[in-house]
C-alpha cells in the first residue's frame, strides 16, 4: 500500500503544475497582453490622428481649389470695364463661370461670407447674377446661405480693382495671391451670352 501511495505522489510531481507556477504563468500572460494592447492602442491613435490630418488637408485644399477656380474664371463686364468681383470686410462676391451649386447655369454670382462668432464660412450662389439688386452693397442673410466650412479661425479676401487684378485670399493663417484669367474686353464683346 505504501508503494501505491508513493507511486501516486511521484506521478503528480512529474505531470502536474503547482499553484505558484500557474500564477506566474498568468502574470506573465497578463503582462504580455498589456504590452500588446498598449502597442495596438498607440498605433490606433496615430492612425486616427493621421486620418484627421489628411481629412483637414483635403478640406483645406478642396476649399482653396474652389475659391481659386471661381476667381480665375471671373467674368469681365465690358460695359463697366471691370472684373465683376468685390471684397470688403467679411464678404466676397464674384461673378464666375465656375459654379459649385448650379453647374448647368454657366455663370453665377458666388458669395462667400465669414461669420467670426460661429467661425464659419457661408456660401450662396445666385443664378440671376445680372439682377440689379446685387450691387456691391448687397449682403445676403446667413439664413439663406449654407455653411461651406466650420471651425475656421479666419477667412478674408482683399481685392482692389484699381491696384490690379490680384486677389489676396487669407485662409487658415496663410495668404494666397490669385489672378483672374478674364478675356479682354474686345473678345468679350464678340461673345454671345
C-alpha positions as CSV (number, residue, x, y, z in Angstrom):
1,X,0.0,0.0,0.0
2,X,2.8,2.2,0.8
3,X,4.3,1.7,-2.7
4,X,1.0,2.6,-4.3
5,X,0.8,6.0,-2.5
6,X,4.4,6.7,-3.3
7,X,3.8,6.0,-7.0
8,X,0.8,8.3,-7.0
9,X,2.8,11.0,-5.3
10,X,5.6,10.6,-7.8
11,X,3.1,10.8,-10.7
12,X,1.7,14.0,-9.5
13,X,5.1,15.6,-9.2
14,X,6.1,14.5,-12.7
15,X,3.0,15.5,-14.7
16,X,1.4,18.5,-12.8
17,X,1.9,22.2,-12.1
18,X,1.9,23.8,-8.8
19,X,-0.4,26.7,-8.0
20,X,2.6,29.0,-7.9
21,X,3.7,28.1,-11.4
22,X,0.2,28.7,-12.7
23,X,0.0,32.1,-11.1
24,X,3.4,33.1,-12.5
25,X,2.3,32.0,-16.0
26,X,-0.9,34.0,-15.7
27,X,1.0,37.1,-14.5
28,X,3.4,36.8,-17.5
29,X,0.5,36.3,-19.9
30,X,-1.3,39.4,-18.5
31,X,1.9,41.4,-18.9
32,X,2.4,40.3,-22.5
33,X,-1.3,41.1,-23.2
34,X,-1.0,44.5,-21.6
35,X,2.1,45.3,-23.8
36,X,0.3,44.1,-27.0
37,X,-2.8,46.2,-26.1
38,X,-0.6,49.2,-25.4
39,X,1.2,48.9,-28.7
40,X,-2.0,48.4,-30.7
41,X,-3.7,51.3,-28.8
42,X,-0.8,53.7,-29.7
43,X,-1.0,52.5,-33.3
44,X,-4.7,53.1,-33.5
45,X,-4.3,56.6,-32.0
46,X,-1.6,57.5,-34.5
47,X,-3.7,56.2,-37.4
48,X,-6.7,58.3,-36.1
49,X,-4.6,61.4,-35.9
50,X,-3.2,60.8,-39.3
51,X,-6.7,60.3,-40.7
52,X,-7.8,63.6,-39.1
53,X,-4.8,65.5,-40.5
54,X,-5.4,64.1,-44.0
55,X,-9.1,65.0,-43.8
56,X,-8.2,68.5,-42.7
57,X,-5.8,68.9,-45.6
58,X,-8.3,67.6,-48.1
59,X,-10.9,70.1,-46.8
60,X,-8.4,72.9,-46.9
61,X,-7.2,72.2,-50.5
62,X,-10.8,71.5,-51.6
63,X,-11.9,74.8,-50.4
64,X,-8.9,76.7,-51.8
65,X,-9.4,74.9,-55.1
66,X,-13.0,76.1,-55.3
67,X,-12.1,79.7,-54.5
68,X,-9.2,79.6,-57.0
69,X,-11.4,78.2,-59.7
70,X,-14.0,80.8,-59.2
71,X,-11.6,83.7,-59.1
72,X,-9.7,82.6,-62.1
73,X,-12.9,82.2,-64.1
74,X,-14.3,85.5,-63.0
75,X,-16.3,87.4,-65.6
76,X,-15.2,90.8,-67.1
77,X,-18.0,93.3,-67.6
78,X,-17.3,95.1,-70.9
79,X,-19.9,97.9,-70.2
80,X,-18.4,98.8,-66.8
81,X,-15.0,97.8,-67.9
82,X,-14.2,95.9,-64.8
83,X,-14.0,92.4,-63.4
84,X,-17.3,91.5,-61.7
85,X,-15.8,91.0,-58.3
86,X,-15.8,92.8,-54.9
87,X,-14.5,92.2,-51.5
88,X,-15.0,94.1,-48.3
89,X,-14.6,93.0,-44.6
90,X,-16.1,89.6,-44.3
91,X,-17.8,89.2,-47.6
92,X,-16.5,88.3,-51.1
93,X,-18.6,88.3,-54.3
94,X,-17.6,87.1,-57.7
95,X,-19.5,86.5,-60.9
96,X,-17.9,83.3,-62.2
97,X,-18.1,80.8,-64.9
98,X,-17.4,78.0,-62.4
99,X,-20.4,77.4,-60.2
100,X,-20.5,74.9,-57.4
101,X,-24.2,74.5,-56.7
102,X,-25.7,75.2,-60.2
103,X,-23.2,73.9,-62.8
104,X,-25.9,74.0,-65.5
105,X,-26.3,77.7,-65.0
106,X,-23.0,78.5,-66.6
107,X,-22.5,81.9,-64.9
108,X,-23.5,82.7,-61.3
109,X,-22.8,85.2,-58.6
110,X,-20.9,83.3,-55.9
111,X,-20.9,84.9,-52.4
112,X,-18.7,84.0,-49.5
113,X,-19.4,85.4,-46.1
114,X,-17.4,84.8,-42.9
115,X,-19.1,84.7,-39.5
116,X,-16.5,85.2,-36.8
117,X,-18.9,84.4,-34.0
118,X,-19.6,80.9,-35.4
119,X,-16.1,80.6,-37.0
120,X,-17.9,79.5,-40.2
121,X,-17.7,80.4,-43.9
122,X,-21.1,80.7,-45.5
123,X,-21.7,80.3,-49.3
124,X,-24.5,81.0,-51.7
125,X,-24.9,81.2,-55.5
126,X,-27.3,83.4,-57.4
127,X,-28.2,82.2,-60.9
128,X,-29.6,85.7,-61.7
129,X,-26.3,87.4,-61.3
130,X,-27.4,90.2,-63.6
131,X,-30.1,91.3,-61.0
132,X,-29.8,95.0,-60.3
133,X,-30.3,94.3,-56.6
134,X,-27.0,92.5,-56.4
135,X,-24.9,95.7,-56.1
136,X,-21.6,95.8,-54.1
137,X,-23.6,96.8,-51.1
138,X,-25.8,93.7,-51.2
139,X,-25.3,91.3,-48.3
140,X,-27.3,88.1,-48.1
141,X,-28.6,86.9,-44.7
142,X,-26.8,83.9,-43.1
143,X,-30.2,82.1,-43.2
144,X,-30.3,81.9,-47.0
145,X,-26.7,80.7,-47.1
146,X,-25.2,77.3,-46.4
147,X,-22.1,76.6,-44.3
148,X,-19.2,75.7,-46.5
149,X,-16.5,75.4,-43.8
150,X,-16.7,75.4,-40.0
151,X,-14.1,75.9,-37.2
152,X,-12.1,78.3,-39.3
153,X,-10.2,80.9,-37.4
154,X,-10.2,83.4,-40.2
155,X,-11.1,83.9,-43.8
156,X,-10.7,87.1,-45.7
157,X,-10.4,88.3,-49.3
158,X,-8.8,91.5,-50.4
159,X,-9.4,92.9,-53.8
160,X,-8.8,96.4,-55.1
161,X,-9.6,96.7,-58.8
162,X,-7.6,100.0,-59.1
163,X,-4.5,98.3,-57.6
164,X,-4.6,95.5,-60.1
165,X,-6.3,92.2,-60.8
166,X,-4.5,90.3,-57.9
167,X,-6.8,88.8,-55.3
168,X,-5.4,88.1,-51.8
169,X,-7.1,85.2,-50.0
170,X,-6.2,84.6,-46.4
171,X,-7.3,81.2,-45.1
172,X,-6.0,79.3,-42.0
173,X,-3.3,81.8,-41.4
174,X,-1.8,81.6,-44.9
175,X,-2.1,84.1,-47.7
176,X,-2.7,83.2,-51.4
177,X,-2.4,85.5,-54.3
178,X,-4.8,84.7,-57.2
179,X,-5.3,86.4,-60.5
180,X,-8.4,86.2,-62.7
181,X,-7.9,85.0,-66.3
182,X,-10.5,87.3,-67.8
183,X,-10.7,87.7,-71.5
184,X,-10.0,91.2,-72.8
185,X,-13.0,93.5,-73.5
186,X,-12.8,93.1,-77.3
187,X,-13.0,89.3,-77.0
188,X,-15.9,89.5,-74.6
189,X,-17.8,91.8,-76.9
190,X,-17.7,89.2,-79.7
191,X,-19.1,86.5,-77.4
192,X,-22.8,85.9,-77.3
193,X,-24.4,85.5,-73.9
